[in-house]
């Protein structure tokens, strides 16, 4: 048995050899560009690089300056608010829309296209459109006041305390359609016998969704969550198009902080430190999830 097992190992290594060879360029690209670039960024985050990168190490000085900067603190707070609310509302609204679409309604393809269309637009276009819609001079506030409600106020992009919520509205408008399509695909994969059994047992529809359907759609929710989270961490162009980080620094986000310090303030060391903190944040979230998702499955 031992000899057969050893003989079987070379055969397993040679299985799908062509596909393994074809994947070598992709693996090398990932190692050199992504892993190598990330390592290069981390190393130079400990230097005093300005206009050009240079190996003038200053220890943790860049990180001390980073966490002492009010602009960075504001960007982290905004990202936390934007991220939590974006995940919650995207999943809830997307699932509700998918559940409604799953009722075999008329003109389903038309509605699905309408909801998905905003996702085809770039973030710059979306940001500009919602900048106009939320503009108090000719947007929602102006329209409502023209109808007689002269005391109505709605200008989130010009109010520092709620400006991040104005950006969130635009993000939900663009991304919820994709979440709906992913959820709808998951709902269409549920066996029809499950719905029939639930109706025979007299289980209310909301309980069927909550205790039966949603647990069965766990892979769809995980995939959707990863897609949403990746968009949250790198949010940049939507903020630039709507507010350019204003009023003041009220709508700053980490990606904009990195860009401004690296390409405008000509302070590469500070930009590298900020981008390294973004990388660490992503790693703290992804690594435990990957371990629980794949490591636990292998042990089982």
C-alpha positions in Angstrom: 0.0 0.0 0.0 2.9 2.4 0.8 4.6 1.7 -2.5 1.3 2.3 -4.4 0.8 5.6 -2.5 4.3 6.7 -3.4 3.8 5.7 -7.0 0.6 7.6 -7.2 2.1 10.9 -6.1 4.1 11.5 -9.3 0.9 10.8 -11.3 -1.0 13.4 -9.3 1.8 15.9 -9.9 1.6 15.3 -13.6 -2.1 15.5 -13.7 -3.4 18.6 -15.7 0.3 19.4 -16.4 -0.6 21.8 -19.3 -2.9 23.9 -17.1 -0.2 24.1 -14.4 2.4 25.2 -16.9 0.0 27.8 -18.3 -0.6 29.2 -14.8 3.1 29.9 -14.2 3.1 33.4 -15.8 0.1 34.4 -13.7 1.7 33.1 -10.5 5.0 34.9 -11.2 3.1 38.1 -12.0 1.3 37.9 -8.7 4.5 37.2 -6.8 6.5 40.0 -8.5 3.9 42.7 -8.8 1.6 42.2 -5.8 3.7 40.5 -3.2 6.9 42.2 -4.3 5.2 45.6 -4.6 3.6 45.2 -1.2 6.9 44.3 0.4 8.6 47.2 -1.3 6.0 49.6 0.1 6.3 48.2 3.6 10.1 48.6 3.6 10.0 52.2 2.3 7.4 53.1 4.8 10.2 53.1 7.4 12.2 55.7 5.4 12.2 59.4 5.1 11.4 59.3 1.3 10.1 62.6 -0.1 9.9 63.2 -3.9 11.8 60.0 -4.7 12.2 56.8 -2.7 15.5 56.5 -0.7 16.7 54.1 1.9 17.0 56.7 4.7 15.5 54.7 7.6 13.7 56.7 10.4 12.1 53.7 12.2 8.5 54.2 13.2 8.6 58.0 12.7 6.3 58.0 9.7 3.7 55.9 11.6 3.9 58.3 14.6 3.2 61.2 12.3 0.5 59.3 10.6 -1.5 58.6 13.7 -0.9 62.1 15.0 -2.5 63.6 11.9 -6.1 64.7 12.4 -6.7 64.2 8.7 -5.8 60.5 8.9 -8.0 60.0 12.0 -10.9 61.6 10.2 -10.3 59.3 7.2 -10.3 56.2 9.3 -13.6 57.3 11.0 -15.2 58.0 7.7 -14.1 54.6 6.3 -15.5 52.8 9.4 -18.9 54.6 9.1 -19.0 54.2 5.3 -17.9 50.5 5.4 -20.3 49.3 8.1 -23.3 51.0 6.7 -22.4 50.1 3.1 -22.2 46.4 4.0 -25.5 46.4 6.0 -27.6 48.4 3.5 -26.1 46.7 0.4 -26.9 43.2 1.7 -30.3 44.1 3.1 -31.5 46.1 0.1 -29.9 43.7 -2.4 -31.5 40.7 -0.8 -35.0 42.3 -0.5 -34.9 43.3 -4.2 -33.8 39.9 -5.1 -36.5 38.3 -3.1 -39.1 40.5 -4.8 -37.7 39.7 -8.2 -37.8 36.0 -7.4 -41.6 36.1 -7.3 -41.7 35.7 -11.1 -43.0 39.2 -11.6 -43.8 40.6 -15.0 -41.1 42.5 -16.9 -38.5 41.0 -14.7 -35.7 41.4 -17.2 -36.6 45.1 -17.6 -36.5 45.7 -13.9 -33.3 43.8 -13.5 -31.6 45.9 -16.2 -32.8 49.1 -14.6 -31.4 48.1 -11.2 -28.1 46.9 -12.6 -27.6 49.8 -15.0 -25.9 52.1 -12.4 -23.2 49.5 -11.9 -22.1 50.0 -15.5 -21.2 53.6 -14.8 -17.8 54.7 -13.5 -17.5 56.1 -9.9 -16.6 59.4 -11.4 -19.8 59.6 -13.4 -21.8 58.4 -10.4 -20.2 61.0 -8.1 -20.9 63.8 -10.5 -24.5 62.8 -11.0 -25.2 62.6 -7.3 -23.3 65.9 -6.7 -25.9 67.5 -9.0 -28.8 65.6 -7.4 -27.7 66.6 -3.8 -26.8 70.2 -4.7 -29.1 72.5 -2.7 -29.3 75.0 -5.5 -30.9 72.8 -8.2 -31.1 69.3 -6.7 -33.6 67.6 -4.3 -33.8 70.5 -1.9 -34.6 72.9 -4.7 -37.3 70.7 -6.2 -39.0 70.0 -2.9 -39.0 73.7 -2.0 -40.5 74.6 -5.4 -43.4 72.3 -4.4 -44.2 74.5 -1.4 -42.1 73.1 1.4 -39.9 76.1 1.7 -38.3 75.1 5.0 -37.1 71.7 3.7 -33.3 71.3 4.0 -31.3 68.5 2.4 -27.7 69.3 1.6 -25.5 66.5 3.0 -22.5 67.3 0.7 -22.2 70.7 2.3 -22.7 69.7 5.9 -19.5 68.3 7.5 -21.4 66.1 10.1 -23.3 64.1 7.4 -21.3 64.5 4.3 -20.1 60.8 4.4 -23.8 59.8 4.3 -24.2 61.7 1.0 -21.4 59.7 -0.4 -22.9 56.5 0.9 -26.2 57.2 -0.9 -24.3 57.4 -4.2 -22.4 54.2 -3.5 -25.6 52.3 -2.6 -27.3 53.6 -5.8 -24.5 52.2 -7.9 -23.6 48.9 -6.2 -27.0 47.6 -4.9 -28.0 46.3 -8.4 -25.0 44.0 -8.5 -25.7 42.7 -5.0 -29.3 42.1 -6.1 -28.2 40.0 -9.1 -25.8 37.9 -7.0 -28.6 37.3 -4.5 -31.1 36.5 -7.2 -28.7 33.9 -8.7 -28.4 32.3 -5.2 -32.2 32.3 -4.8 -32.7 30.7 -8.2 -30.4 27.9 -7.0 -32.6 26.9 -4.1 -34.5 23.7 -4.8 -38.2 24.3 -5.4 -39.1 21.3 -3.2 -37.9 23.4 -0.2 -40.4 26.1 -0.8 -43.2 23.5 -1.3 -42.3 21.7 1.9 -42.3 25.0 3.8 -45.7 25.9 2.4 -47.1 22.4 3.3 -45.8 22.8 6.9 -47.4 26.2 7.2 -44.1 28.0 7.8 -44.4 31.8 7.1 -42.4 33.1 4.2 -40.3 35.4 6.3 -39.3 32.4 8.5 -38.5 30.4 5.4 -36.2 33.1 4.2 -34.6 33.8 7.6 -34.0 30.2 8.9 -33.8 28.1 5.7 -33.0 30.1 2.6 -30.4 32.5 4.0 -28.3 29.8 5.7 -28.3 27.8 2.4 -27.0 31.0 0.6 -24.0 31.3 2.8 -21.5 31.0 -0.1 -23.3 33.7 -2.0 -23.3 36.0 1.0 -19.5 35.5 1.5 -18.8 36.2 -2.1 -20.9 39.3 -2.0 -19.3 40.5 1.2 -15.8 40.1 -0.3 -16.8 42.2 -3.3 -18.4 44.9 -1.2 -15.4 45.0 1.2 -12.9 45.3 -1.6 -14.8 48.3 -2.9 -15.0 49.9 0.5 -11.2 49.8 1.2 -10.3 51.4 -2.1 -13.1 54.0 -2.3 -11.5 57.1 -3.8 -12.9 58.4 -7.0 -16.5 58.6 -5.7 -15.2 61.0 -2.9 -13.1 63.0 -5.3 -16.0 63.4 -7.8 -18.5 64.5 -5.1 -16.6 66.5 -2.5 -12.9 66.3 -3.1 -12.6 65.5 0.5 -14.5 68.5 1.7 -16.0 70.4 3.3 -12.5 70.9 4.8 -11.4 67.4 5.5 -14.8 66.1 6.6 -15.1 63.4 3.8 -11.4 62.3 3.7 -10.8 58.6 3.2 -7.5 56.6 3.5 -7.1 56.1 -0.3 -7.3 59.8 -0.9 -4.9 60.5 1.9 -2.4 58.1 0.3 -2.8 59.6 -3.1 -2.4 63.2 -1.9 0.7 62.6 0.1 2.4 60.5 -2.6 1.6 62.6 -5.6 0.8 66.1 -4.4 2.5 66.6 -1.1 5.6 64.7 -2.4 6.0 62.8 0.8 6.4 59.2 -0.3 7.3 58.0 3.2 4.0 59.2 4.7 2.1 57.8 1.8 3.8 54.4 2.1 3.0 54.3 5.8 -0.7 55.1 5.2 -0.9 52.4 2.4 0.8 49.9 4.7 -1.8 50.5 7.4 -4.5 49.9 4.8 -2.7 46.6 3.9 -2.5 45.6 7.5 -6.2 46.3 8.0 -7.2 44.1 5.1 -4.9 41.4 6.3 -6.4 41.5 9.8 -9.8 40.9 8.2 -8.9 38.5 5.4 -6.5 36.1 7.2 -8.7 35.0 10.1 -11.7 34.7 7.6 -9.6 32.5 5.2 -8.3 30.4 8.0 -11.8 29.7 9.4 -13.3 29.3 5.9 -10.7 26.9 4.4 -8.6 25.7 7.3 -11.6 24.6 9.3 -13.1 22.9 6.3 -9.9 20.9 5.6 -9.8 19.7 9.3 -13.4 18.7 9.1 
